[in-house]
Structure formats: structure tokens, C-alpha cells
């Protein structure tokens, strides 16, 4: 198998397995077999193993030598801890970045949010289309805030929360998220870093509230 074909196969396995977990078709604690997925996709175990490793890094799976993979259980305590960090870090990133943002930067933020609004809610690729745009919106502040460590620290926290953020897109009010982005952009246009930072913190809190409500309604076994 060529390197390009193996990467494509790995992406297919990763995407389908991730969605199976996110949408509850694979339950917390359930064992995942490499051999079954290799047979399903008619490929070697190499792409399967690579997809498993990526899913483990993102908190979807736990890999144990000689025992295979297990779907990670979702902890509401973990969610609260991670969102608590994000609220502080991303709020400060926006506050610090605001004085450095150019008119082009601000227009880019507006264009990203406009593109997010155009994604059809019934599109099967909704998550695939939403995630990179949302990441681009948030990361611009981290890259412009004047602190070179902020980007990788926030990215590390967000990577560990990937599963939870996917879940929030499944159960959440997308319109409110987009309105939060609009409020952040409005404050940035005024050059009010403090207000923009508070708007981002409110945005993060909203995402946390959505997930905590989800966990309250559908407790993880």
C-alpha cells in the first residue's frame, strides 16, 4: 500500500470510529478490536493502529498493550476542569490580542464566523466543516496575543477535550455559539480588550453549561 493510500485509509478509519464514539454507537468501556476494523475496511492493521493512536491522543480511546483499545469514559469532572482552564486562558488571549489585531485580522474573524453560519445544519459533514473554522477563529487570538506559550498550552487543553467538544456540537445550540463570536468581534472592533476577553469567557462557559446539562440528562455509566 502506498503512503498516500495508507494515510487516506487511516483517515477513513479515524473519522468513522470517532463518529461511532461521539454519537453513542460505541459505548464507554466497550472494547475495540483492530482485527475487526481491518476486516471492515479491507486493509492491513497499520492504518487501523495509526487511527487508534490518534484517537488515544484525543481522549477517545485508551490503549493497553496486548489488550487492545477501550472507549474512554467521559467524566463531568474532567470537563469542568478543562473548561475552567480554557475560560481563563482563552479570555486572556483575546484580551491581550485585541490591541495587536489589524483591520485585516478583524475582517478575517468576521469572514470565518460568516462561513460557519453558512454550514447547513443537516449536512452530514457538519462537524468536519465546523471544527477547522472554529479552531481558526479561536487560534487567531492565541497567535496574536504576544505570548508565544499561549498557543501550545491552549491547544494541548483543547486536544484533550476534543471528544467533549464534538459532543457539544451534537447536543448544543449552535446559534448561541455564533452569536457569542459576533459579540467578541464587536468588542474587538471597538478595541475593548477587556470586554472582548469577557465575551470569550462567557462563550466558553456556555459550552461548558451545554455539556454539563447533557451529562445531567444522560449520565455516563
N, CA, C and O of each residue as an XYZ file, in Angstrom:
884
protein
N       0.851     -1.201      0.000
C       0.000      0.000      0.000
C       0.879      1.242      0.000
O       1.810      1.340      0.800
N       0.595      2.197     -0.892
C       1.379      3.426     -0.946
C       1.146      4.253      0.316
O       0.146      4.083      1.014
N       2.112      5.169      0.597
C       1.986      6.011      1.785
C       0.721      6.860      1.706
O       0.025      7.032      2.706
N       0.415      7.401      0.498
C      -0.762      8.249      0.327
C      -2.046      7.464      0.579
O      -2.976      7.963      1.212
N      -2.085      6.232      0.078
C      -3.275      5.403      0.261
C      -3.448      5.020      1.721
O      -4.571      4.965      2.221
N      -2.322      4.749      2.420
C      -2.403      4.381      3.831
C      -2.904      5.548      4.672
O      -3.685      5.353      5.603
N      -2.454      6.772      4.345
C      -2.926      7.954      5.072
C      -4.424      8.131      4.857
O      -5.158      8.419      5.802
N      -4.880      7.960      3.621
C      -6.301      8.086      3.312
C      -7.112      7.025      4.059
O      -8.192      7.316      4.572
N      -6.591      5.795      4.120
C      -7.278      4.718      4.821
C      -7.350      5.005      6.309
O      -8.376      4.778      6.950
N      -6.267      5.499      6.843
C      -6.230      5.839      8.266
C      -7.248      6.914      8.596
O      -7.909      6.852      9.633
N      -7.380      7.917      7.701
C      -8.335      8.994      7.940
C      -9.769      8.459      7.922
O     -10.593      8.872      8.737
N     -10.067      7.556      7.011
C     -11.412      6.968      6.938
C     -11.730      6.212      8.221
O     -12.817      6.349      8.782
N     -10.770      5.413      8.678
C     -10.977      4.648      9.911
C     -11.162      5.594     11.087
O     -12.081      5.433     11.890
N     -10.275      6.587     11.179
C     -10.346      7.555     12.276
C     -11.695      8.264     12.307
O     -12.328      8.362     13.358
N     -12.128      8.753     11.157
C     -13.377      9.522     11.084
C     -14.577      8.668     11.483
O     -15.420      9.107     12.265
N     -14.655      7.458     10.950
C     -15.821      6.627     11.246
C     -15.826      6.169     12.696
O     -16.867      6.183     13.354
N     -14.661      5.763     13.195
C     -14.595      5.298     14.578
C     -14.879      6.428     15.554
O     -15.568      6.232     16.554
N     -14.346      7.620     15.263
C     -14.617      8.788     16.106
C     -16.114      9.080     16.156
O     -16.672      9.330     17.224
N     -16.759      9.047     14.989
C     -18.192      9.324     14.942
C     -19.000      8.254     15.676
O     -20.011      8.561     16.306
N     -18.557      7.011     15.594
C     -19.241      5.935     16.319
C     -19.223      6.218     17.822
O     -20.204      5.959     18.518
N     -18.109      6.750     18.315
C     -17.980      7.062     19.738
C     -18.805      8.297     20.093
O     -19.550      8.299     21.073
N     -18.659      9.347     19.282
C     -19.337     10.610     19.559
C     -20.845     10.445     19.581
O     -21.521     11.002     20.447
N     -21.376      9.684     18.637
C     -22.823      9.545     18.530
C     -23.381      8.390     19.363
O     -24.556      8.044     19.242
N     -22.529      7.792     20.217
C     -23.009      6.804     21.166
C     -23.251      5.416     20.622
O     -23.880      4.591     21.285
N     -22.753      5.139     19.402
C     -22.916      3.786     18.874
C     -21.876      2.844     19.445
O     -22.069      1.628     19.456
N     -20.765      3.408     19.925
C     -19.785      2.664     20.721
C     -19.802      3.290     22.115
O     -19.614      4.497     22.263
N     -20.026      2.474     23.117
C     -20.261      2.984     24.464
C     -18.986      3.020     25.299
O     -18.051      2.264     25.034
N     -18.940      3.903     26.319
C     -17.790      3.947     27.222
C     -17.515      2.574     27.816
O     -18.430      1.891     28.275
N     -16.243      2.175     27.803
C     -15.857      0.881     28.338
C     -15.880     -0.246     27.319
O     -15.425     -1.352     27.608
N     -16.408      0.024     26.123
C     -16.506     -1.025     25.104
C     -15.138     -1.274     24.463
O     -14.394     -0.337     24.173
N     -14.822     -2.561     24.249
C     -13.558     -2.937     23.630
C     -13.646     -2.809     22.113
O     -14.665     -3.143     21.508
N     -12.562     -2.319     21.505
C     -12.478     -2.144     20.060
C     -11.359     -3.043     19.540
O     -10.235     -2.986     20.039
N     -11.656     -3.865     18.548
C     -10.696     -4.827     18.027
C     -10.076     -4.342     16.720
O     -10.783     -3.961     15.787
N      -8.736     -4.363     16.669
C      -8.037     -3.998     15.445
C      -8.442     -4.898     14.290
O      -8.684     -4.429     13.178
N      -8.514     -6.192     14.561
C      -8.787     -7.170     13.505
C     -10.146     -6.917     12.852
O     -10.283     -7.037     11.634
N     -11.147     -6.568     13.658
C     -12.496     -6.348     13.116
C     -12.508     -5.160     12.172
O     -13.109     -5.213     11.099
N     -11.826     -4.069     12.585
C     -11.814     -2.867     11.755
C     -10.966     -3.076     10.504
O     -11.285     -2.540      9.443
N      -9.883     -3.855     10.622
C      -9.074     -4.159      9.443
C      -9.890     -4.943      8.420
O      -9.788     -4.710      7.216
N     -10.697     -5.870      8.915
C     -11.557     -6.648      8.022
C     -12.642     -5.763      7.406
O     -12.955     -5.889      6.222
N     -13.205     -4.879      8.205
C     -14.266     -3.996      7.731
C     -13.776     -3.099      6.595
O     -14.483     -2.889      5.609
N     -12.567     -2.575      6.742
C     -12.033     -1.656      5.737
C     -11.149     -2.357      4.705
O     -10.609     -1.727      3.795
N     -11.014     -3.679      4.870
C     -10.224     -4.469      3.924
C      -8.820     -3.889      3.763
O      -8.352     -3.635      2.653
N      -8.166     -3.689      4.907
C      -6.817     -3.140      4.894
C      -5.971     -3.840      5.946
O      -6.470     -4.649      6.728
N      -4.695     -3.518      5.951
C      -3.804     -4.065      6.970
C      -4.086     -3.398      8.309
O      -4.898     -2.477      8.395
N      -3.417     -3.864      9.343
C      -3.627     -3.281     10.666
C      -2.879     -1.960     10.855
O      -3.116     -1.250     11.832
N      -1.970     -1.624      9.921
C      -1.200     -0.395     10.060
C      -2.070      0.851     10.153
O      -1.955      1.594     11.127
N      -2.943      1.108      9.169
C      -3.814      2.288      9.250
C      -4.747      2.252     10.451
O      -5.071      3.289     11.031
N      -5.182      1.034     10.822
C      -6.065      0.904     11.994
C      -5.322      1.339     13.246
O      -5.855      2.081     14.072
N      -4.091      0.873     13.380
C      -3.295      1.198     14.565
C      -3.010      2.693     14.634
O      -3.055      3.288     15.711
N      -2.717      3.302     13.480
C      -2.458      4.742     13.457
C      -3.698      5.534     13.857
O      -3.599      6.518     14.590
N      -4.861      5.109     13.380
C      -6.114      5.777     13.755
C      -6.363      5.625     15.250
O      -6.785      6.576     15.909
N      -6.104      4.430     15.792
C      -6.267      4.196     17.228
C      -5.367      5.127     18.027
O      -5.789      5.698     19.032
N      -4.113      5.280     17.572
C      -3.173      6.136     18.298
C      -3.639      7.587     18.315
O      -3.522      8.268     19.334
N      -4.169      8.061     17.186
C      -4.687      9.431     17.133
C      -5.883      9.598     18.058
O      -6.008     10.611     18.746
N      -6.752      8.612     18.073
C      -7.936      8.673     18.936
C      -7.549      8.610     20.413
O      -8.225      9.193     21.261
N      -6.466      7.905     20.717
C      -5.997      7.872     22.106
C      -5.464      9.248     22.505
O      -5.737      9.721     23.608
N      -4.711      9.890     21.621
C      -4.159     11.223     21.930
C      -5.270     12.227     22.178
O      -5.100     13.167     22.955
N      -6.395     12.036     21.528
C      -7.506     12.973     21.650
C      -8.495     12.584     22.743
O      -9.517     13.249     22.914
N      -8.207     11.523     23.479
C      -9.039     11.171     24.610
C     -10.257     10.326     24.297
O     -11.145     10.185     25.138
N     -10.314      9.752     23.083
C     -11.446      8.902     22.726
C     -11.232      7.455     23.174
O     -12.177      6.780     23.583
N      -9.991      6.989     23.094
C      -9.672      5.596     23.390
C      -8.566      5.496     24.426
O      -7.774      6.421     24.609
N      -8.530      4.360     25.094
C      -7.406      4.015     25.961
C      -6.798      2.734     25.420
O      -7.488      1.723     25.288
N      -5.505      2.772     25.107
C      -4.827      1.611     24.554
C      -4.007      0.930     25.629
O      -3.265      1.571     26.374
N      -4.157     -0.384     25.694
C      -3.408     -1.186     26.660
C      -2.656     -2.269     25.902
O      -3.268     -3.006     25.129
N      -1.317     -2.389     26.106
C      -0.535     -3.402     25.396
C      -1.138     -4.803     25.552
O      -1.467     -5.235     26.657
N      -1.272     -5.491     24.433
C      -1.770     -6.870     24.376
C      -3.244     -7.010     24.750
O      -3.757     -8.125     24.835
N      -3.931     -5.880     24.975
C      -5.352     -5.959     25.335
C      -6.242     -5.158     24.388
O      -7.467     -5.236     24.475
N      -5.633     -4.384     23.480
C      -6.422     -3.632     22.518
C      -6.859     -2.282     23.046
O      -6.227     -1.707     23.932
N      -7.961     -1.781     22.483
C      -8.442     -0.431     22.793
C      -9.789     -0.483     23.484
O     -10.610     -1.364     23.226
N     -10.000      0.486     24.371
C     -11.265      0.607     25.093
C     -11.752      2.040     24.956
O     -10.961      2.978     25.065
N     -13.039      2.217     24.721
C     -13.611      3.557     24.637
C     -13.537      4.226     26.008
O     -14.006      3.679     27.006
N     -12.942      5.415     26.040
C     -12.778      6.117     27.308
C     -14.126      6.570     27.861
O     -15.023      6.948     27.108
N     -14.254      6.527     29.157
C     -15.439      7.064     29.807
C     -15.309      8.580     29.918
O     -14.218      9.106     30.140
N     -16.412      9.260     29.766
C     -16.438     10.713     29.840
C     -16.726     11.161     31.262
O     -17.739     10.774     31.845
N     -15.854     11.961     31.814
C     -16.001     12.423     33.187
C     -16.465     13.872     33.209
O     -15.832     14.737     32.604
N     -17.557     14.138     33.897
C     -18.021     15.523     34.020
C     -17.017     16.362     34.807
O     -16.906     17.569     34.592
N     -16.287     15.719     35.719
C     -15.274     16.444     36.486
C     -14.141     16.904     35.572
O     -13.639     18.020     35.706
N     -13.743     16.031     34.640
C     -12.713     16.416     33.685
C     -13.172     17.599     32.843
O     -12.413     18.538     32.602
N     -14.418     17.541     32.402
C     -14.961     18.618     31.581
C     -14.909     19.940     32.338
O     -14.495     20.954     31.776
N     -15.317     19.946     33.587
C     -15.309     21.169     34.391
C     -13.889     21.699     34.552
O     -13.655     22.904     34.460
N     -12.943     20.793     34.793
C     -11.552     21.216     34.965
C     -10.999     21.833     33.684
O     -10.381     22.897     33.722
N     -11.219     21.175     32.563
C     -10.699     21.668     31.293
C     -11.335     22.997     30.906
O     -10.642     23.915     30.466
N     -12.644     23.101     31.068
C     -13.314     24.350     30.702
C     -12.908     25.488     31.638
O     -12.851     26.645     31.223
N     -12.628     25.161     32.887
C     -12.144     26.181     33.810
C     -10.826     26.771     33.330
O     -10.608     27.980     33.407
N      -9.949     25.899     32.834
C      -8.674     26.374     32.288
C      -8.888     27.192     31.020
O      -8.290     28.254     30.846
N      -9.744     26.691     30.142
C      -9.983     27.392     28.882
C     -10.576     28.779     29.100
O     -10.213     29.736     28.415
N     -11.485     28.878     30.053
C     -12.117     30.168     30.340
C     -11.061     31.210     30.695
O     -11.112     32.343     30.215
N     -10.121     30.830     31.521
C      -9.065     31.759     31.932
C      -8.095     32.044     30.796
O      -7.780     33.199     30.510
N      -7.623     30.979     30.151
C      -6.585     31.122     29.136
C      -7.090     31.832     27.881
O      -6.450     32.759     27.385
N      -8.246     31.390     27.370
C      -8.737     31.999     26.136
C      -9.263     33.411     26.366
O      -9.166     34.267     25.487
N      -9.817     33.648     27.542
C     -10.247     35.002     27.860
C      -9.070     35.967     27.844
O      -9.160     37.067     27.298
N      -7.960     35.538     28.454
C      -6.762     36.385     28.469
C      -6.153     36.516     27.078
O      -5.663     37.586     26.717
N      -6.178     35.446     26.296
C      -5.618     35.501     24.943
C      -6.340     36.563     24.122
O      -5.701     37.328     23.399
N      -7.660     36.616     24.229
C      -8.442     37.620     23.499
C      -8.140     39.021     24.021
O      -7.938     39.957     23.246
N      -8.112     39.149     25.332
C      -7.840     40.463     25.935
C      -6.483     40.994     25.496
O      -6.358     42.157     25.112
N      -5.466     40.136     25.555
C      -4.115     40.562     25.203
C      -3.955     40.786     23.698
O      -3.176     41.640     23.276
N      -4.686     40.026     22.897
C      -4.529     40.108     21.443
C      -5.180     41.356     20.855
O      -4.717     41.886     19.845
N      -6.243     41.817     21.481
C      -7.049     42.899     20.900
C      -6.225     44.118     20.443
O      -6.459     44.610     19.339
N      -5.284     44.618     21.234
C      -4.516     45.802     20.771
C      -3.646     45.524     19.555
O      -3.250     46.454     18.853
N      -3.341     44.252     19.297
C      -2.443     43.904     18.194
C      -3.178     43.510     16.912
O      -2.549     43.324     15.871
N      -4.490     43.383     16.982
C      -5.240     42.925     15.817
C      -5.363     44.040     14.777
O      -5.720     45.171     15.108
N      -5.070     43.718     13.540
C      -5.206     44.669     12.441
C      -6.636     44.614     11.895
O      -7.418     43.736     12.260
N      -6.959     45.553     11.028
C      -8.284     45.532     10.409
C      -8.469     44.261      9.587
O      -9.575     43.728      9.505
N      -7.385     43.776      8.978
C      -7.451     42.522      8.211
C      -7.745     41.341      9.131
O      -8.507     40.442      8.775
N      -7.139     41.348     10.309
C      -7.394     40.276     11.277
C      -8.871     40.250     11.670
O      -9.495     39.191     11.722
N      -9.408     41.418     11.940
C     -10.802     41.514     12.382
C     -11.750     41.069     11.262
O     -12.742     40.383     11.511
N     -11.432     41.467     10.033
C     -12.269     41.043      8.910
C     -12.177     39.536      8.713
O     -13.155     38.894      8.330
N     -11.013     38.979      8.971
C     -10.855     37.535      8.865
C     -11.737     36.824      9.881
O     -12.369     35.819      9.556
N     -11.787     37.336     11.104
C     -12.660     36.766     12.127
C     -14.117     36.797     11.673
O     -14.853     35.822     11.830
N     -14.518     37.933     11.109
C     -15.903     38.077     10.638
C     -16.197     37.108      9.500
O     -17.284     36.535      9.432
N     -15.229     36.925      8.607
C     -15.424     36.016      7.480
C     -15.522     34.564      7.949
O     -16.317     33.786      7.421
N     -14.718     34.210      8.934
C     -14.771     32.852      9.477
C     -16.145     32.579     10.084
O     -16.745     31.532      9.843
N     -16.633     33.535     10.874
C     -17.927     33.337     11.518
C     -19.054     33.285     10.486
O     -20.021     32.540     10.639
N     -18.911     34.086      9.440
C     -19.899     34.076      8.358
C     -19.913     32.716      7.671
O     -20.978     32.191      7.344
N     -18.741     32.150      7.454
C     -18.644     30.826      6.831
C     -19.262     29.751      7.728
O     -19.884     28.811      7.234
N     -19.090     29.888      9.039
C     -19.672     28.928      9.976
C     -21.202     28.985      9.936
O     -21.879     27.962     10.038
N     -21.728     30.199      9.784
C     -23.183     30.366      9.737
C     -23.786     29.721      8.494
O     -24.955     29.335      8.486
N     -22.981     29.610      7.450
C     -23.486     29.072      6.185
C     -23.492     27.545      6.130
O     -24.054     26.969      5.198
N     -22.886     26.889      7.096
C     -22.849     25.419      7.066
C     -24.245     24.882      7.328
O     -24.811     25.173      8.381
N     -24.825     24.113      6.418
C     -26.170     23.554      6.638
C     -26.185     22.636      7.855
O     -25.308     21.785      8.005
N     -27.167     22.805      8.713
C     -27.226     22.011      9.938
C     -27.456     20.529      9.653
O     -27.085     19.670     10.453
N     -28.073     20.234      8.503
C     -28.368     18.839      8.185
C     -27.289     18.193      7.322
O     -27.451     17.062      6.864
N     -26.196     18.906      7.101
C     -25.091     18.360      6.320
C     -24.377     17.289      7.147
O     -23.991     17.535      8.289
N     -24.207     16.114      6.571
C     -23.542     15.027      7.282
C     -22.097     15.379      7.618
O     -21.493     14.775      8.505
N     -21.552     16.352      6.909
C     -20.165     16.772      7.170
C     -20.107     17.969      8.108
O     -19.070     18.624      8.216
N     -21.210     18.259      8.784
C     -21.279     19.464      9.606
C     -20.099     19.560     10.567
O     -19.434     20.594     10.632
N     -19.837     18.493     11.311
C     -18.747     18.523     12.291
C     -17.407     18.731     11.597
O     -16.573     19.514     12.052
N     -17.210     18.013     10.479
C     -15.959     18.128      9.742
C     -15.726     19.565      9.260
O     -14.592     20.045      9.253
N     -16.795     20.241      8.861
C     -16.682     21.606      8.356
C     -16.571     22.631      9.483
O     -15.866     23.632      9.352
N     -17.269     22.376     10.587
C     -17.307     23.323     11.704
C     -15.968     23.386     12.445
O     -15.450     24.474     12.697
N     -15.417     22.243     12.789
C     -14.249     22.184     13.665
C     -13.070     23.016     13.155
O     -12.544     23.816     13.928
N     -12.619     22.876     11.889
C     -11.467     23.685     11.463
C     -11.741     25.189     11.450
O     -10.847     25.985     11.739
N     -12.973     25.581     11.117
C     -13.311     27.003     11.134
C     -13.316     27.541     12.559
O     -12.796     28.625     12.822
N     -13.899     26.786     13.470
C     -13.933     27.206     14.874
C     -12.519     27.298     15.441
O     -12.197     28.218     16.192
N     -11.686     26.336     15.072
C     -10.300     26.335     15.537
C      -9.559     27.554     15.001
O      -8.783     28.180     15.722
N      -9.799     27.888     13.733
C      -9.139     29.046     13.137
C      -9.561     30.334     13.836
O      -8.734     31.216     14.068
N     -10.847     30.443     14.173
C     -11.350     31.626     14.867
C     -10.642     31.791     16.212
O     -10.129     32.866     16.520
N     -10.617     30.726     17.006
C     -10.035     30.806     18.342
C      -8.517     30.974     18.299
O      -7.946     31.716     19.098
N      -7.870     30.284     17.366
C      -6.407     30.284     17.359
C      -5.829     31.633     16.955
O      -4.701     31.953     17.330
N      -6.578     32.429     16.199
C      -6.053     33.731     15.790
C      -5.695     34.586     17.003
O      -4.685     35.290     16.993
N      -6.513     34.528     18.036
C      -6.250     35.316     19.244
C      -4.998     34.812     19.964
O      -4.188     35.598     20.455
N      -4.857     33.485     20.016
C      -3.683     32.927     20.687
C      -2.395     33.313     19.978
O      -1.376     33.576     20.616
N      -2.451     33.345     18.649
C      -1.262     33.654     17.861
C      -0.916     35.135     17.897
O       0.230     35.510     17.648
N      -1.895     35.980     18.206
C      -1.691     37.433     18.178
C      -1.566     38.060     19.567
O      -1.421     39.276     19.686
N      -1.622     37.243     20.610
C      -1.716     37.796     21.969
C      -0.380     38.262     22.525
O      -0.340     38.908     23.572
N       0.724     37.941     21.835
C       2.027     38.403     22.306
C       2.714     37.456     23.262
O       3.806     37.752     23.749
N       2.095     36.319     23.542
C       2.702     35.317     24.416
C       2.910     34.043     23.610
O       1.947     33.369     23.246
N       4.162     33.715     23.334
C       4.460     32.577     22.472
C       4.069     31.227     23.067
O       3.964     30.236     22.344
N       3.855     31.186     24.363
C       3.497     29.910     25.005
C       1.991     29.671     25.011
O       1.539     28.544     25.209
N       1.217     30.730     24.795
C      -0.235     30.609     24.926
C      -0.819     29.624     23.917
O      -1.721     28.859     24.258
N      -0.326     29.631     22.693
C      -0.917     28.804     21.643
C      -0.811     27.326     21.975
O      -1.812     26.613     21.930
N       0.390     26.852     22.308
C       0.527     25.411     22.525
C      -0.110     24.955     23.829
O      -0.541     23.807     23.937
N      -0.175     25.850     24.830
C      -0.834     25.465     26.094
C      -2.330     25.278     25.872
O      -2.905     24.283     26.312
N      -2.962     26.236     25.189
C      -4.401     26.123     24.918
C      -4.676     24.964     23.979
O      -5.648     24.231     24.158
N      -3.820     24.796     22.975
C      -4.029     23.703     22.017
C      -3.953     22.351     22.714
O      -4.698     21.433     22.374
N      -3.060     22.228     23.684
C      -2.949     20.967     24.426
C      -4.223     20.683     25.218
O      -4.713     19.554     25.234
N      -4.756     21.715     25.874
C      -6.002     21.542     26.630
C      -7.146     21.198     25.686
O      -7.938     20.298     25.968
N      -7.235     21.913     24.566
C      -8.315     21.661     23.608
C      -8.208     20.262     22.996
O      -9.228     19.610     22.772
N      -6.996     19.799     22.725
C      -6.822     18.465     22.169
C      -7.359     17.405     23.123
O      -7.970     16.428     22.688
N      -7.137     17.589     24.403
C      -7.626     16.635     25.395
C      -9.150     16.699     25.545
O      -9.773     15.794     26.098
N      -9.729     17.789     25.039
C     -11.181     17.969     25.139
C     -11.911     17.687     23.838
O     -13.120     17.894     23.742
N     -11.176     17.212     22.831
C     -11.782     17.064     21.508
C     -13.075     16.282     21.558
O     -14.062     16.667     20.931
N     -13.080     15.188     22.297
C     -14.295     14.365     22.362
C     -15.456     15.147     22.946
O     -16.581     15.059     22.453
N     -15.186     15.915     23.997
C     -16.257     16.670     24.641
C     -16.799     17.750     23.716
O     -18.000     18.018     23.700
N     -15.896     18.378     22.936
C     -16.335     19.439     22.030
C     -17.163     18.891     20.887
O     -18.098     19.548     20.428
N     -16.834     17.699     20.422
C     -17.678     17.065     19.417
C     -19.065     16.821     19.989
O     -20.072     17.070     19.327
N     -19.108     16.334     21.219
C     -20.398     16.061     21.854
C     -21.216     17.338     21.953
O     -22.429     17.313     21.749
N     -20.556     18.473     22.269
C     -21.297     19.724     22.402
C     -21.942     20.129     21.079
O     -23.007     20.745     21.069
N     -21.303     19.787     19.973
C     -21.893     20.112     18.673
C     -23.099     19.238     18.380
O     -23.995     19.636     17.635
N     -23.124     18.046     18.967
C     -24.245     17.146     18.740
C     -25.475     17.616     19.499
O     -26.595     17.480     19.007
N     -25.283     18.165     20.685
C     -26.427     18.432     21.558
C     -26.732     19.918     21.729
O     -27.680     20.267     22.432
N     -25.964     20.788     21.113
C     -25.974     22.178     21.541
C     -26.811     23.119     20.687
O     -27.383     22.731     19.668
N     -26.863     24.350     21.130
C     -27.500     25.441     20.390
C     -26.399     26.174     19.620
O     -25.707     27.035     20.162
N     -26.258     25.815     18.355
C     -25.200     26.392     17.540
C     -25.368     27.901     17.384
O     -24.383     28.639     17.362
N     -26.611     28.358     17.275
C     -26.857     29.787     17.072
C     -26.249     30.633     18.182
O     -25.688     31.696     17.919
N     -26.359     30.165     19.415
C     -25.811     30.915     20.544
C     -24.286     31.007     20.447
O     -23.702     32.040     20.775
N     -23.646     29.931     19.996
C     -22.199     29.963     19.838
C     -21.790     31.032     18.828
O     -20.840     31.781     19.052
N     -22.516     31.091     17.719
C     -22.201     32.058     16.673
C     -22.459     33.491     17.145
O     -21.716     34.408     16.794
N     -23.510     33.677     17.936
C     -23.783     35.000     18.493
C     -22.675     35.433     19.451
O     -22.322     36.610     19.514
N     -22.135     34.472     20.194
C     -21.002     34.772     21.067
C     -19.822     35.273     20.243
O     -19.167     36.247     20.616
N     -19.553     34.608     19.125
C     -18.470     35.049     18.244
C     -18.714     36.475     17.763
O     -17.788     37.285     17.711
N     -19.953     36.778     17.415
C     -20.287     38.135     16.971
C     -19.999     39.160     18.066
O     -19.496     40.247     17.783
N     -20.315     38.817     19.311
C     -20.063     39.744     20.425
C     -18.562     39.966     20.627
O     -18.121     41.075     20.928
N     -17.797     38.907     20.458
C     -16.340     39.028     20.584
C     -15.804     39.958     19.498
O     -14.992     40.841     19.772
N     -16.262     39.754     18.271
C     -15.819     40.580     17.146
C     -16.210     42.042     17.366
O     -15.418     42.946     17.100
N     -17.421     42.269     17.849
C     -17.891     43.636     18.089
C     -17.002     44.346     19.106
O     -16.646     45.510     18.920
N     -16.645     43.648     20.177
C     -15.791     44.251     21.203
C     -14.389     44.519     20.660
O     -13.778     45.544     20.966
N     -13.893     43.593     19.858
C     -12.566     43.764     19.259
C     -12.544     44.972     18.324
O     -11.573     45.728     18.303
N     -13.617     45.148     17.552
C     -13.699     46.297     16.644
C     -13.596     47.621     17.414
O     -13.038     48.602     16.923
N     -14.147     47.617     18.629
C     -14.094     48.827     19.463
C     -12.736     48.989     20.135
O     -12.444     50.031     20.722
N     -11.913     47.956     20.044
C     -10.619     47.998     20.707
C     -10.701     47.765     22.195
O      -9.769     48.087     22.932
N     -11.816     47.204     22.645
C     -12.028     46.956     24.076
C     -11.608     45.530     24.413
O     -12.418     44.604     24.353
N     -10.337     45.361     24.767
C      -9.809     44.038     25.068
C     -10.472     43.389     26.260
O     -10.715     42.182     26.264
N     -10.771     44.200     27.288
C     -11.383     43.647     28.492
C     -12.764     43.074     28.176
O     -13.095     41.966     28.600
N     -13.557     43.827     27.438
C     -14.893     43.362     27.070
C     -14.816     42.135     26.165
O     -15.600     41.197     26.314
N     -13.869     42.144     25.228
C     -13.709     41.009     24.323
C     -13.307     39.753     25.091
O     -13.793     38.658     24.811
N     -12.416     39.928     26.059
C     -11.995     38.789     26.872
C     -13.139     38.217     27.682
O     -13.272     37.000     27.810
N     -13.968     39.099     28.231
C     -15.134     38.645     28.990
C     -16.127     37.931     28.084
O     -16.755     36.955     28.494
N     -16.271     38.417     26.848
C     -17.176     37.773     25.898
C     -16.690     36.367     25.559
O     -17.495     35.446     25.418
N     -15.371     36.202     25.430
C     -14.827     34.868     25.170
C     -15.037     33.962     26.374
O     -15.393     32.795     26.210
N     -14.821     34.481     27.585
C     -15.036     33.676     28.789
C     -16.492     33.234     28.882
O     -16.774     32.097     29.260
N     -17.411     34.123     28.542
C     -18.837     33.780     28.534
C     -19.111     32.689     27.508
O     -19.905     31.783     27.761
N     -18.462     32.772     26.362
C     -18.595     31.788     25.301
C     -18.144     30.408     25.786
O     -18.814     29.406     25.536
N     -17.015     30.365     26.474
C     -16.503     29.098     26.996
C     -17.445     28.541     28.054
O     -17.699     27.338     28.095
N     -17.961     29.417     28.905
C     -18.907     28.976     29.942
C     -20.172     28.390     29.330
O     -20.729     27.427     29.856
N     -20.627     28.965     28.221
C     -21.827     28.460     27.560
C     -21.606     27.012     27.090
O     -22.462     26.146     27.273
N     -20.450     26.779     26.487
C     -20.138     25.424     26.017
C     -20.083     24.448     27.192
O     -20.545     23.312     27.088
N     -19.521     24.897     28.293
C     -19.464     24.040     29.487
C     -20.873     23.745     30.000
O     -21.183     22.600     30.333
N     -21.719     24.757     30.067
C     -23.084     24.567     30.573
C     -23.860     23.562     29.716
O     -24.614     22.738     30.233
N     -23.661     23.647     28.397
C     -24.351     22.731     27.488
C     -23.948     21.295     27.779
O     -24.793     20.401     27.831
N     -22.660     21.082     27.966
C     -22.190     19.728     28.238
C     -22.617     19.223     29.607
O     -22.994     18.060     29.749
N     -22.564     20.076     30.603
C     -22.951     19.654     31.937
C     -24.440     19.295     31.974
O     -24.844     18.363     32.671
N     -25.252     20.044     31.217
C     -26.673     19.709     31.121
C     -26.854     18.360     30.429
O     -27.711     17.564     30.811
N     -26.036     18.117     29.410
C     -26.087     16.849     28.699
C     -25.757     15.697     29.645
O     -26.444     14.676     29.647
N     -24.703     15.863     30.450
C     -24.313     14.806     31.376
C     -25.381     14.575     32.439
O     -25.587     13.445     32.881
N     -26.056     15.638     32.845
C     -27.112     15.510     33.848
C     -28.304     14.703     33.286
O     -28.941     13.930     34.001
N     -28.578     14.904     32.004
C     -29.710     14.210     31.376
C     -29.347     12.800     30.970
O     -30.188     11.903     31.017
N     -28.094     12.593     30.569
C     -27.667     11.288     30.077
C     -26.373     10.875     30.779
O     -25.291     10.936     30.194
N     -26.498     10.450     32.047
C     -25.296     10.077     32.807
C     -24.535      8.958     32.122
O     -25.120      8.010     31.597
N     -23.206      9.092     32.141
C     -22.355      8.052     31.570
C     -22.224      6.915     32.561
O     -21.907      7.156     33.726
N     -22.461      5.663     32.131
C     -22.381      4.530     33.065
C     -20.973      4.311     33.568
O     -20.736      3.398     34.360
